Amino acid sequence: MRTVTLENLNLEAVYEGYREDTPDALPTPWDIGRAQSALVALEDAGQIEGEVIDVGCGLGDNAIFLASRGYRTTGVDGSANAIDECRKRARAQGLDVEFAVANAATLDGFEDRFDTVVDSALYHCLNEENQRSYVAALHRATKPGARLHLFCFAKEMRPAFPVLQRISEQNLRETVGKLWNITSLKPALYDTNLTPEILGQLTGKAPRTDLELDEQGRILSQVWQLTAERID
């Protein structure tokens, strides 16, 4: 299985369909048009504090949601096309959200600033070297006492659909745990916009019958949900 890194992942191609001159392209599977349910639950539970950074923000819906709840929020992504779409969505809702193109492995220009980090399915897109650089960059970008919420595909769980890479519990504990004190690591469900029928069309295989679905019949994928506190 090929591991995607920040260097070889063609993010512009992934988000090409959101440009105005390519209206017929398919949306990405994670474009659900709203914040992830698990993130909403975290905010409802008081687990988001202070100034927030959403790293690998994609199309911006998580960052926009947090801004709507009153948090000063920054979303960063490696794709200029994605960031353009983020800004459009924020303007459409009348919300002030800072969006920027940035390399997650360095996060240059964002030192000692944030109280909460959200990673909604970025970590598993990085190889091990970039994962280590990324975890260190998050540490530099945050203030003492900061909290990290991270979602990634899990090696120990069967994926709902083919994924680029799955992350083991050992990886998270050894790599993230080096600079962040992991206070919770548990299975969770991640929203997608794929139905079993669409997935079957994409893969050329009969739809699986054991998939977990939301109320709209869209696939819920099993992931790791990690919460950690910055080691100062």
N, CA and C of each residue as an Amber inpcrd file, in Angstrom:
protein
   696
   0.8420000  -1.1970000   0.0000000   0.0000000   0.0000000   0.0000000
   0.8800000   1.2510000   0.0000000   0.6150000   2.1620000  -0.8690000
   1.4100000   3.3810000  -1.0020000   1.0420000   4.3610000   0.0990000
   2.0580000   4.8640000   0.7900000   1.8460000   5.8490000   1.8300000
   1.8940000   7.2480000   1.2370000   0.9010000   8.0380000   1.5370000
   0.8480000   9.4030000   1.0250000   1.5780000  10.3300000   1.9800000
   2.3990000  11.2180000   1.4470000   3.0810000  12.2160000   2.2530000
   2.6460000  13.6040000   1.8030000   3.0390000  14.5880000   2.5780000
   2.7420000  15.9600000   2.1720000   3.4220000  16.2980000   0.8560000
   4.5390000  15.6180000   0.5710000   5.2690000  15.9270000  -0.6520000
   4.6300000  15.3210000  -1.8970000   4.0580000  14.1050000  -1.7690000
   3.5610000  13.4630000  -2.9880000   2.0440000  13.4310000  -3.1180000
   1.3300000  13.8920000  -2.1160000  -0.1230000  13.9650000  -2.2270000
  -0.4960000  15.1900000  -3.0610000  -1.2090000  14.9680000  -4.1570000
  -1.6020000  16.0610000  -5.0450000  -2.9100000  16.6600000  -4.5340000
  -2.7940000  17.5350000  -3.5480000  -3.9810000  18.1180000  -2.9260000
  -4.7660000  18.9760000  -3.8980000  -4.0660000  19.6490000  -4.7890000
  -4.7850000  20.4920000  -5.7360000  -5.6910000  19.6460000  -6.6250000
  -5.2190000  18.4600000  -7.0100000  -6.0530000  17.5740000  -7.8250000
  -7.2520000  17.0730000  -7.0320000  -7.0370000  16.7700000  -5.7460000
  -8.1400000  16.2960000  -4.9010000  -9.2700000  17.3130000  -4.8600000
  -8.9050000  18.5960000  -4.7510000  -9.9100000  19.6460000  -4.5950000
 -10.2070000  20.3990000  -5.8900000  -9.7170000  19.8850000  -7.0060000
  -9.9360000  20.5510000  -8.2870000 -11.4180000  20.7300000  -8.5760000
 -12.2380000  19.7710000  -8.1570000 -13.6660000  19.8190000  -8.4640000
 -14.4090000  20.9640000  -7.8220000 -13.7910000  21.6440000  -6.8480000
 -14.4710000  22.7550000  -6.1870000 -14.1820000  24.0940000  -6.8510000
 -13.3420000  24.0820000  -7.8800000 -13.1430000  25.3110000  -8.6370000
 -14.3660000  25.5750000  -9.5000000 -14.6420000  26.8360000  -9.7420000
 -15.8400000  27.2110000 -10.4920000 -15.8140000  26.7020000 -11.9290000
 -14.6140000  26.4420000 -12.4710000 -14.5340000  26.0010000 -13.8600000
 -14.6030000  24.4790000 -14.0000000 -14.8430000  23.7610000 -12.8930000
 -15.0140000  22.3070000 -12.9690000 -16.2600000  21.8970000 -12.1850000
 -17.4410000  22.3520000 -12.6110000 -18.6560000  22.1500000 -11.8200000
 -19.1530000  20.7210000 -11.7890000 -18.6950000  19.8590000 -12.6850000
 -19.2450000  18.5110000 -12.7620000 -18.4190000  17.4760000 -12.0060000
 -17.3480000  17.8950000 -11.3480000 -16.5090000  16.9350000 -10.6370000
 -17.2150000  16.4210000  -9.3840000 -16.8520000  15.2080000  -8.9840000
 -17.4550000  14.6210000  -7.7960000 -16.8770000  15.2530000  -6.5370000
 -17.6780000  15.4180000  -5.4880000 -17.1520000  15.9260000  -4.2240000
 -16.2750000  14.8820000  -3.5520000 -15.4430000  15.3150000  -2.6350000
 -14.6230000  14.3790000  -1.8780000 -15.5050000  13.6120000  -0.8950000
 -15.1140000  12.3820000  -0.5220000 -15.9550000  11.5830000   0.3840000
 -16.1810000  12.2170000   1.7400000 -15.2840000  13.1150000   2.1670000
 -15.4340000  13.7390000   3.4810000 -16.1830000  15.0690000   3.4190000
 -16.6700000  15.4430000   2.2500000 -17.4460000  16.6840000   2.1420000
 -18.8890000  16.4030000   2.5330000 -19.1730000  16.5150000   3.8300000
 -20.5210000  16.2340000   4.3250000 -21.3390000  17.5090000   4.4890000
 -20.7240000  18.6720000   4.2150000 -21.4530000  19.9290000   4.2640000
 -21.7370000  20.4480000   5.6560000 -21.0780000  19.8910000   6.6470000
 -21.2560000  20.3040000   8.0430000 -20.0750000  19.7750000   8.8440000
 -20.0420000  20.1340000  10.1190000 -18.9740000  19.6280000  10.9770000
 -19.1600000  18.1490000  11.2760000 -18.0700000  17.4750000  11.5610000
 -18.1350000  16.0860000  11.9920000 -18.9260000  15.9610000  13.2960000
 -19.7910000  14.9620000  13.3630000 -20.6320000  14.7660000  14.5510000
 -19.7910000  14.5990000  15.8130000 -18.6700000  13.8930000  15.7060000
 -17.8250000  13.6800000  16.8780000 -17.2260000  14.9870000  17.3800000
 -16.9160000  15.9100000  16.4720000 -16.3970000  17.2110000  16.8890000
 -17.4860000  18.0310000  17.5600000 -18.6850000  17.9930000  17.0190000
 -19.8090000  18.6990000  17.6420000 -20.0110000  18.1950000  19.0650000
 -19.9130000  16.8800000  19.2480000 -20.0750000  16.2980000  20.5810000
 -18.9810000  16.7800000  21.5260000 -17.7540000  16.9070000  21.0280000
 -16.6730000  17.4240000  21.8600000 -16.9500000  18.8540000  22.3000000
 -17.4220000  19.6720000  21.3780000 -17.7260000  21.0610000  21.7320000
 -18.8730000  21.1210000  22.7340000 -19.8880000  20.3160000  22.5210000
 -21.0160000  20.2780000  23.4520000 -20.5630000  19.8800000  24.8580000
 -19.5300000  19.0480000  24.9240000 -19.0290000  18.5540000  26.2100000
 -18.0050000  19.4950000  26.8460000 -17.7640000  20.6450000  26.2290000
 -16.8270000  21.6090000  26.7920000 -15.3670000  21.2560000  26.5810000
 -15.0650000  20.4620000  25.5460000 -13.7010000  20.0090000  25.3100000
 -12.9170000  20.8990000  24.3440000 -13.5310000  21.9830000  23.8880000
 -12.8490000  22.9590000  23.0320000 -12.6650000  24.2320000  23.8400000
 -11.4560000  24.7640000  23.8440000 -11.1770000  25.9590000  24.6360000
 -10.2960000  26.9330000  23.8620000 -10.4910000  28.2310000  24.1470000
  -9.5820000  29.2550000  23.6650000  -9.5010000  29.3650000  22.1610000
  -8.3080000  29.7000000  21.6780000  -8.0850000  29.8490000  20.2380000
  -7.7890000  28.4860000  19.6250000  -8.4110000  28.2100000  18.4760000
  -8.3890000  26.8710000  17.8840000  -7.7020000  26.8940000  16.5240000
  -6.9330000  25.8430000  16.2410000  -6.4250000  25.6080000  14.8930000
  -6.9390000  24.2610000  14.4040000  -7.4730000  24.2540000  13.1810000
  -7.9240000  23.0400000  12.5050000  -6.8950000  22.7500000  11.4190000
  -6.0720000  21.7300000  11.6410000  -4.9620000  21.4330000  10.7310000
  -5.4070000  20.3820000   9.7230000  -5.1660000  20.6790000   8.4350000
  -5.7280000  19.8340000   7.3870000  -7.2220000  20.0490000   7.3260000
  -7.6160000  21.3200000   7.2820000  -9.0290000  21.6920000   7.4570000
  -9.9010000  21.3130000   6.2760000  -9.2860000  20.9040000   5.1470000
 -10.0990000  20.4810000   4.0110000 -10.9740000  21.6030000   3.5020000
 -12.2750000  21.3830000   3.5270000 -13.2330000  22.3560000   3.0000000
 -13.7820000  23.2960000   4.0670000 -13.2780000  23.1760000   5.2910000
 -13.5050000  24.2030000   6.2940000 -14.7110000  24.0610000   7.1870000
 -15.5000000  23.0070000   7.0320000 -16.7550000  22.9450000   7.7790000
 -16.5480000  22.8210000   9.2870000 -15.5030000  22.1170000   9.7200000
 -15.2380000  22.0330000  11.1570000 -14.8320000  23.3900000  11.7190000
 -13.9360000  24.0750000  11.0160000 -13.4920000  25.3910000  11.4730000
 -14.6440000  26.3860000  11.4830000 -15.4790000  26.3310000  10.4650000
 -16.6280000  27.2370000  10.3860000 -17.5990000  26.9680000  11.5280000
 -17.8260000  25.7020000  11.8310000 -18.6910000  25.3580000  12.9610000
 -18.1490000  25.9410000  14.2610000 -16.8510000  25.7710000  14.5080000
 -16.2840000  26.2750000  15.7540000 -16.3590000  27.7960000  15.8190000
 -16.1430000  28.4600000  14.6920000 -16.2960000  29.9160000  14.6660000
 -17.7310000  30.3180000  14.9780000 -18.6910000  29.5280000  14.5060000
 -20.1020000  29.8350000  14.7810000 -20.4320000  29.6910000  16.2570000
 -19.6280000  28.9130000  16.9760000 -19.8110000  28.7410000  18.4190000
 -19.0210000  29.7690000  19.2220000 -18.3760000  30.6980000  18.5280000
 -17.7220000  31.8060000  19.2100000 -16.2290000  31.6800000  19.4090000
 -15.6090000  30.6360000  18.8790000 -14.1670000  30.4610000  19.0370000
 -13.4110000  31.2080000  17.9420000 -12.3080000  31.8230000  18.3180000
 -11.3970000  32.3740000  17.3180000 -10.6990000  31.1920000  16.6580000
 -10.9280000  30.9990000  15.3730000 -10.5380000  29.7540000  14.7110000
  -9.7060000  30.0210000  13.4690000  -8.6640000  29.2220000  13.3090000
  -7.8210000  29.2490000  12.1200000  -7.8490000  27.8700000  11.4790000
  -8.0470000  27.8280000  10.1680000  -7.9770000  26.5730000   9.4310000
  -6.8280000  26.6220000   8.4510000  -6.0010000  25.5800000   8.4330000
  -4.8830000  25.5290000   7.4940000  -4.9400000  24.2300000   6.7030000
  -4.5140000  24.3040000   5.4500000  -4.4950000  23.1390000   4.5740000
  -3.3920000  23.3300000   3.5440000  -2.9210000  22.2300000   2.9710000
  -1.8860000  22.3100000   1.9580000  -2.3920000  22.6620000   0.5800000
  -3.7140000  22.7010000   0.3970000  -4.3080000  22.9480000  -0.9190000
  -4.8730000  24.3540000  -1.0210000  -4.3860000  25.1230000  -1.9910000
  -4.9380000  26.4600000  -2.2320000  -6.3840000  26.3720000  -2.6980000
  -6.7110000  25.3490000  -3.5120000  -8.1000000  25.1780000  -3.9520000
  -9.0290000  24.9570000  -2.7670000  -8.5900000  24.1280000  -1.8170000
  -9.4080000  23.8780000  -0.6330000  -9.6000000  25.1520000   0.1770000
  -8.5370000  25.9150000   0.3570000  -8.6360000  27.1450000   1.1480000
  -9.5580000  28.1540000   0.4720000  -9.5200000  28.2420000  -0.8410000
 -10.4620000  29.1180000  -1.5520000 -11.9040000  28.7150000  -1.2500000
 -12.1780000  27.4140000  -1.2570000 -13.5320000  26.9360000  -0.9680000
 -13.9050000  27.2060000   0.4830000 -12.9520000  27.0560000   1.4000000
 -13.1980000  27.3810000   2.8110000 -13.6680000  28.8210000   2.9660000
 -12.9680000  29.7220000   2.3230000 -13.2980000  31.1400000   2.4510000
 -14.6770000  31.4400000   1.8860000 -15.0290000  30.7780000   0.7760000
 -16.3650000  30.9600000   0.2030000 -17.4400000  30.4940000   1.1810000
 -17.2160000  29.3520000   1.7870000 -18.2180000  28.8070000   2.7120000
 -18.3580000  29.6750000   3.9570000 -17.2440000  30.1940000   4.4520000
 -17.3120000  31.0660000   5.6210000 -18.0490000  32.3590000   5.2940000
 -17.7460000  32.9440000   4.1320000 -18.4440000  34.1700000   3.7300000
 -19.9380000  33.9200000   3.5830000 -20.3090000  32.7780000   3.0380000
 -21.7270000  32.4640000   2.8360000 -22.4840000  32.4110000   4.1530000
 -21.7680000  32.1000000   5.2390000 -22.4070000  32.0390000   6.5530000
 -22.1520000  33.2880000   7.3850000 -21.4580000  34.2540000   6.7920000
 -21.2070000  35.5070000   7.4890000 -20.2870000  35.3650000   8.6820000
 -19.3290000  34.4430000   8.6000000 -18.4410000  34.1670000   9.7230000
 -17.0130000  34.5810000   9.4100000 -16.3150000  35.0450000  10.4410000
 -14.9300000  35.4750000  10.3140000 -14.0250000  34.3270000  10.7470000
 -13.4360000  33.6540000   9.7800000 -12.5210000  32.5440000  10.0490000
 -11.2340000  32.8020000   9.2790000 -10.1060000  32.6420000   9.9360000
  -8.8160000  32.7880000   9.2560000  -8.4670000  31.4680000   8.5770000
  -8.2770000  31.5050000   7.2680000  -7.8500000  30.3210000   6.5220000
  -6.5300000  30.6280000   5.8250000  -5.6310000  29.6420000   5.8040000
  -4.3200000  29.8610000   5.1930000  -3.7790000  28.5560000   4.6320000
  -3.0080000  28.6780000   3.5500000  -2.2690000  27.5340000   3.0200000
  -1.0180000  27.3650000   3.8730000  -0.8020000  26.1550000   4.3770000
   0.3480000  25.9150000   5.2450000   0.7830000  24.4630000   5.1600000
   2.0510000  24.2340000   5.4500000   2.6180000  22.8940000   5.5340000
   2.4440000  22.3950000   6.9580000   1.6740000  21.3440000   7.1430000
   1.3870000  20.8460000   8.4850000   2.6350000  20.3300000   9.1900000
   3.6470000  19.9330000   8.4390000   4.8560000  19.3900000   9.0440000
   5.7350000  20.4590000   9.6710000   5.4330000  21.7360000   9.3880000
   6.2270000  22.8270000   9.9560000   5.3700000  23.8750000  10.6560000
   4.2010000  24.1830000  10.0950000   3.3070000  25.2310000  10.6230000
   4.0690000  26.5240000  10.8810000   4.8780000  26.9160000   9.9150000
   5.6500000  28.1510000  10.0460000   4.7240000  29.3490000  10.2190000
   5.0730000  30.2230000  11.1550000   4.3030000  31.4290000  11.3890000
   3.1730000  31.2790000  12.3840000   3.0400000  30.1000000  12.9850000
   1.9470000  29.8730000  13.9370000   2.4680000  29.4430000  15.3090000
   3.5830000  29.9960000  15.7450000   4.2080000  29.5460000  16.9790000
   3.4970000  30.0880000  18.2240000   3.4010000  29.2350000  19.2550000
   2.9580000  29.6310000  20.5990000   1.6440000  30.4040000  20.5700000
   0.6430000  29.8510000  19.9000000  -0.5780000  30.6290000  19.6590000
  -1.8670000  29.9500000  20.1060000  -1.9970000  28.6480000  19.9470000
  -3.3150000  28.0130000  20.0410000  -3.5110000  27.2410000  21.3450000
  -4.7820000  27.1860000  21.7550000  -5.1740000  26.4550000  22.9610000
  -5.7580000  25.0810000  22.6470000  -6.3160000  24.9260000  21.4570000
  -6.9170000  23.6570000  21.0430000  -6.5200000  23.3630000  19.6020000
  -6.1780000  22.1010000  19.3420000  -5.8790000  21.6240000  17.9900000
  -6.9320000  20.6110000  17.5850000  -7.4360000  20.7430000  16.3600000
  -8.3230000  19.7440000  15.7660000  -7.6260000  19.1600000  14.5440000
  -7.5130000  17.8360000  14.5170000  -7.0100000  17.1130000  13.3460000
  -8.0900000  16.1260000  12.9410000  -8.8190000  16.4690000  11.9080000
  -9.9150000  15.6270000  11.4310000  -9.4570000  14.8750000  10.1860000
  -8.7010000  13.7800000  10.4260000  -8.2780000  12.8620000   9.3600000
  -7.1260000  13.3820000   8.5120000  -6.1890000  14.0900000   9.1310000
  -4.9440000  14.4360000   8.4450000  -3.8220000  13.4580000   8.7810000
  -3.7010000  13.0910000  10.0420000  -2.5420000  12.3280000  10.5190000
  -2.2720000  11.0900000   9.6730000  -3.3220000  10.3860000   9.2760000
  -3.1060000   9.1470000   8.5190000  -2.6810000   9.4030000   7.0690000
  -2.6150000  10.6510000   6.6520000  -2.1220000  10.9950000   5.3100000
  -0.6070000  11.2070000   5.2850000   0.0370000  11.0990000   6.4350000
   1.4650000  11.3900000   6.5430000   2.2660000  10.1130000   6.7570000
   3.4890000  10.0720000   6.2160000   4.3600000   8.9530000   6.5440000
   4.9540000   9.1660000   7.9320000   5.7010000   8.1870000   8.4200000
   6.1500000   8.2480000   9.8110000   7.0600000   9.4440000  10.0780000
   7.9210000   9.7720000   9.1350000   8.8010000  10.9240000   9.3240000
   7.9960000  12.2100000   9.4380000   7.0350000  12.3900000   8.5580000
   6.2170000  13.5990000   8.6060000   5.2850000  13.6020000   9.8060000
   4.8600000  12.4340000  10.2680000   4.0660000  12.3830000  11.4930000
   4.8520000  12.9450000  12.6700000   6.1120000  12.5570000  12.7780000
   6.9440000  13.0740000  13.8720000   7.1400000  14.5820000  13.7500000
   7.3980000  15.0530000  12.5280000   7.5660000  16.4960000  12.3210000
   6.2780000  17.2410000  12.6430000   5.1640000  16.6640000  12.2520000
   3.8510000  17.2710000  12.4740000   3.5430000  17.3890000  13.9610000
   3.7780000  16.3280000  14.7090000   3.5170000  16.3540000  16.1470000
   4.3690000  17.4290000  16.8200000   5.6200000  17.5590000  16.3980000
   6.4810000  18.6070000  16.9410000   5.9910000  19.9930000  16.5420000
   5.5140000  20.1370000  15.3040000   4.9900000  21.4280000  14.8480000
   3.7620000  21.8340000  15.6530000   2.8970000  20.8710000  15.9590000
   1.7320000  21.1730000  16.7910000   2.1630000  21.6610000  18.1660000
   3.1960000  21.0410000  18.7120000   3.6930000  21.4540000  20.0280000
   4.1870000  22.8950000  19.9730000   4.9220000  23.2430000  18.9190000
   5.4310000  24.6120000  18.7810000   4.3120000  25.6190000  18.5680000
   3.2560000  25.2130000  17.8960000   2.1810000  26.1450000  17.5440000
   1.2200000  26.4140000  18.6900000   1.3390000  25.6490000  19.7660000
   0.3650000  25.7460000  20.8530000   0.9700000  26.3390000  22.1130000
   0.0740000  26.7260000  22.9970000   0.4570000  27.2810000  24.2900000
   0.5500000  26.1660000  25.3320000   1.2200000  26.4180000  26.4490000
   1.2200000  25.4350000  27.5370000  -0.2090000  25.0740000  27.9500000
  -0.4430000  23.7940000  28.1690000  -1.7710000  23.3330000  28.5590000
  -2.7170000  23.0900000  27.4100000  -2.2370000  23.2230000  26.1790000
  -3.1160000  23.0520000  25.0130000  -3.6340000  21.6190000  24.9210000
  -4.7500000  21.4770000  24.2170000  -5.4020000  20.1750000  24.0450000
  -5.4670000  19.8300000  22.5600000  -5.2680000  18.5470000  22.2580000
  -5.3020000  18.0250000  20.8910000  -6.4340000  17.0220000  20.7520000
  -7.2480000  17.1990000  19.7060000  -8.2770000  16.2200000  19.3410000
  -7.9540000  15.7270000  17.9320000  -7.7180000  14.4230000  17.7940000
  -7.2440000  13.8530000  16.5320000  -8.0870000  12.6450000  16.1510000
  -8.4740000  12.5940000  14.8730000  -9.2310000  11.4670000  14.3260000
  -8.4300000  10.8670000  13.1740000  -8.2570000   9.5450000  13.1680000
  -7.5270000   8.9010000  12.0730000  -8.0260000   7.4770000  11.8740000
  -7.8390000   6.9690000  10.6590000  -8.2050000   5.5870000  10.3670000
  -7.3530000   4.6410000  11.2120000  -7.9820000   3.5770000  11.7120000
  -7.3460000   2.7080000  12.6960000  -6.9160000   1.3770000  12.0900000
  -5.6900000   0.9910000  12.3460000  -5.1730000  -0.2870000  11.8600000
  -5.9120000  -1.4580000  12.4910000  -6.3630000  -1.2810000  13.7210000
  -7.0120000  -2.3680000  14.4460000  -8.4760000  -2.5470000  14.0770000
  -9.0130000  -1.6940000  13.2200000 -10.4240000  -1.7560000  12.8500000
 -10.5570000  -1.9270000  11.3410000 -11.5740000  -2.6510000  10.9190000
 -11.8090000  -2.8550000   9.4930000 -12.3530000  -1.5680000   8.8820000
 -11.7090000  -1.0320000   7.8620000 -12.2000000   0.2170000   7.2660000
 -13.4860000  -0.0090000   6.4870000 -14.3220000   1.0180000   6.4400000
 -15.5770000   0.9200000   5.6910000 -15.3250000   0.9220000   4.1910000
 -14.1890000   1.4700000   3.7740000 -13.8430000   1.5580000   2.3540000
 -12.3220000   1.5880000   2.2460000 -11.7770000   1.3710000   1.0570000
 -10.3130000   1.3820000   0.9110000  -9.7270000   2.7280000   1.3400000
  -8.6850000   2.6810000   2.1620000  -8.0340000   3.8990000   2.6410000
  -6.5430000   3.8060000   2.3570000  -5.8990000   4.9650000   2.3360000
  -4.4890000   5.0270000   1.9870000  -3.5970000   4.4140000   3.0570000
  -3.9600000   4.6220000   4.3240000  -3.1210000   4.1550000   5.4180000
  -3.9560000   4.1040000   6.6910000  -3.7040000   3.0930000   7.5080000
  -4.3610000   3.0020000   8.8070000  -3.2970000   3.0780000   9.8990000
  -3.6570000   3.6800000  11.0100000  -2.7010000   3.9830000  12.0730000
  -2.9350000   3.0610000  13.2650000  -1.8610000   2.5120000  13.7990000
  -1.9690000   1.6170000  14.9470000  -2.0070000   2.3960000  16.2560000
  -2.5390000   1.7340000  17.2730000  -2.5090000   2.3270000  18.6130000
  -1.0680000   2.5730000  19.0450000  -0.1830000   1.6440000  18.7440000
   1.2190000   1.7990000  19.1190000   1.8260000   3.0430000  18.4830000
   1.5240000   3.2850000  17.2140000   2.0320000   4.4820000  16.5450000
   1.5970000   5.7400000  17.2820000   0.3180000   5.8190000  17.6080000
  -0.1920000   7.0140000  18.2760000   0.4630000   7.2010000  19.6410000
   0.5800000   6.1250000  20.3810000   1.1490000   6.2460000  21.7300000
   2.6330000   6.5990000  21.6810000   3.3480000   6.0750000  20.6980000
   4.7830000   6.3560000  20.6240000   5.0840000   7.6950000  19.9620000
   4.3440000   8.0490000  18.9220000   4.6550000   9.2670000  18.1660000
   3.9690000  10.4910000  18.7630000   2.6600000  10.4380000  18.8910000
   1.9530000  11.5640000  19.5090000   2.3220000  11.6660000  20.9830000
   2.4120000  10.5060000  21.6450000   2.6710000  10.4890000  23.0790000
   4.0260000  11.0200000  23.4900000   4.9300000  11.1990000  22.5420000
   6.2450000  11.7390000  22.8810000   6.1530000  13.1790000  23.3640000
   5.2350000  13.9490000  22.7950000   5.1130000  15.3730000  23.1430000
   3.7480000  15.7390000  23.6960000   2.8140000  14.7750000  23.6800000
   1.4550000  15.0250000  24.1500000   1.0300000  13.8940000  25.0760000
   0.4650000  14.2370000  26.2100000  -0.0200000  13.2490000  27.1640000
  -1.4060000  12.7790000  26.7340000  -1.4950000  11.5400000  26.2560000
  -2.7620000  11.0200000  25.7440000  -3.6890000  10.6950000  26.9100000
  -4.8050000  11.3880000  26.9750000  -5.7670000  11.1810000  28.0560000
  -6.9310000  10.2980000  27.6450000  -7.1380000  10.1430000  26.3360000
  -8.2130000   9.2820000  25.8430000  -7.8560000   8.8000000  24.4450000
  -8.0470000   7.4990000  24.2100000  -7.8520000   6.9240000  22.8780000
  -8.8860000   5.8240000  22.7200000  -9.8580000   6.0640000  21.8460000
 -10.9900000   5.1440000  21.7570000 -11.5160000   5.0820000  20.3280000
 -12.2330000   4.0060000  19.9810000 -12.8820000   3.9410000  18.6730000
 -14.0100000   4.9640000  18.5830000 -14.1960000   5.5060000  17.3950000
 -15.2770000   6.4610000  17.1560000 -15.7740000   6.2600000  15.7270000
 -16.8540000   6.9600000  15.3920000 -17.4230000   6.8890000  14.0480000
 -17.2120000   8.2200000  13.3360000 -16.8290000   8.1350000  12.0680000
 -16.4990000   9.3100000  11.2670000 -17.4940000   9.4230000  10.1210000
 -18.1120000  10.5900000   9.9860000 -19.1290000  10.8090000   8.9530000
 -18.4980000  10.8530000   7.5630000 -19.2030000  10.3000000   6.5700000
 -18.8060000  10.4360000   5.1680000 -20.0460000  10.7990000   4.3500000
 -19.8500000  11.1060000   3.0740000 -21.0060000  11.3460000   2.2030000
 -21.2580000  10.1720000   1.2610000 -20.6440000   9.0280000   1.5580000
 -20.7870000   7.8450000   0.7080000 -21.9280000   6.9510000   1.1850000
 -22.7480000   6.5100000   0.2540000 -23.7110000   5.4530000   0.5430000
 -23.0910000   4.1210000   0.1130000 -23.6030000   2.9910000   0.5960000
 -23.0780000   1.7000000   0.1350000 -23.1670000   1.5490000  -1.3800000
 -24.2200000   2.0890000  -1.9780000 -24.3890000   1.9770000  -3.4240000
 -23.3100000   2.7500000  -4.1750000 -23.0490000   3.9810000  -3.7270000
 -21.9990000   4.7770000  -4.3750000 -20.6390000   4.1220000  -4.1750000
 -20.3990000   3.6100000  -2.9750000 -19.1330000   2.9290000  -2.7210000
 -18.9740000   1.7260000  -3.6370000 -20.0510000   0.9850000  -3.8330000
 -19.9990000  -0.1560000  -4.7390000 -19.6600000   0.2490000  -6.1610000
 -20.2120000   1.3820000  -6.6010000 -19.9060000   1.8800000  -7.9410000
 -18.4390000   2.2850000  -8.0610000 -17.9120000   2.9000000  -7.0080000
 -16.5270000   3.3630000  -7.0430000 -15.5320000   2.2110000  -7.0120000
 -15.8640000   1.1640000  -6.2600000 -14.9340000   0.0480000  -6.0990000
 -15.1720000  -1.0790000  -7.0930000 -16.3390000  -1.0760000  -7.7400000
 -16.6740000  -2.1550000  -8.6490000 -17.0370000  -3.4420000  -7.9490000
 -17.3730000  -3.3490000  -6.6590000 -17.7290000  -4.5200000  -5.8720000
 -19.1530000  -4.3740000  -5.3430000 -19.7610000  -5.4980000  -5.0070000
 -21.1020000  -5.4610000  -4.4300000 -21.0600000  -4.7230000  -3.0980000
 -22.0730000  -3.9010000  -2.8010000 -22.0870000  -3.1660000  -1.5390000
 -22.0390000  -4.1010000  -0.3350000 -21.2300000  -3.7540000   0.6410000
 -21.1900000  -4.5290000   1.8750000 -22.4840000  -4.3410000   2.6560000
 -22.8550000  -5.3760000   3.3910000 -24.1010000  -5.3220000   4.1670000
 -23.8520000  -5.0910000   5.6500000 -22.5810000  -5.0250000   6.0520000
 -22.2580000  -4.8860000   7.4740000 -21.8200000  -3.4750000   7.8550000
 -22.0220000  -2.5180000   6.9750000 -21.5740000  -1.1530000   7.2290000
 -22.5000000  -0.4330000   8.1980000 -21.9170000   0.4140000   9.0380000
 -22.7210000   1.2840000   9.8980000 -23.1070000   2.5230000   9.0970000
 -24.3840000   2.9060000   9.1990000 -24.9120000   4.0170000   8.4170000
 -25.5400000   5.0560000   9.3290000 -25.5570000   6.3160000   8.8620000
 -26.2670000   7.3500000   9.6090000 -27.7370000   7.3660000   9.1950000
 -28.4830000   8.3370000   9.6880000 -29.9240000   8.3740000   9.4280000
 -30.2440000   8.6170000   7.9630000 -29.2990000   9.1760000   7.2170000
 -29.4920000   9.4130000   5.7840000 -28.9450000   8.2630000   4.9270000
 -28.5330000   7.1870000   5.5640000 -28.0170000   6.0460000   4.8260000
 -26.5950000   6.1970000   4.3420000 -25.8460000   7.1330000   4.9270000
 -24.4590000   7.3460000   4.5340000 -23.5220000   6.5830000   5.4710000
 -22.4030000   6.1720000   4.9380000 -21.4860000   5.3000000   5.6670000
 -20.8040000   6.0410000   6.8120000 -20.7440000   5.3790000   7.9590000
 -19.9660000   5.8340000   9.1000000 -18.7330000   4.9460000   9.2030000
 -17.5650000   5.5470000   9.1640000 -16.3230000   4.7860000   9.1780000
 -15.7250000   4.7690000  10.5790000 -15.1990000   3.6270000  10.9860000
 -14.5550000   3.5260000  12.2890000 -13.1780000   4.1820000  12.2500000
 -12.8790000   4.9530000  13.2840000 -11.5990000   5.6520000  13.3840000
 -11.1320000   5.6370000  14.8340000  -9.8630000   5.9940000  15.0290000
  -9.3850000   6.3330000  16.3580000  -9.7850000   7.7700000  16.6820000
 -10.2260000   8.0010000  17.9080000 -10.4220000   9.3520000  18.4260000
  -9.4780000   9.5360000  19.6060000  -8.5360000  10.4340000  19.4280000
  -7.5050000  10.6810000  20.4390000  -7.6790000  12.0620000  21.0400000
  -7.5570000  12.1440000  22.3480000  -7.4840000  13.4250000  23.0430000
  -6.1980000  13.4360000  23.8540000  -5.4650000  14.5310000  23.7750000
  -4.1850000  14.6130000  24.4770000  -3.9390000  16.0380000  24.9440000
  -3.0930000  16.1560000  25.9570000  -2.7090000  17.4590000  26.4870000
  -1.2190000  17.6840000  26.2460000  -0.8850000  18.8830000  25.8930000
   0.5020000  19.2410000  25.5770000   1.4020000  19.0190000  26.7820000
   2.5230000  18.3360000  26.5680000   3.5250000  18.1700000  27.6140000
   4.4120000  19.4070000  27.6110000   4.4160000  20.1370000  28.7010000
   5.1350000  21.4160000  28.7690000   6.5430000  21.2310000  29.3340000
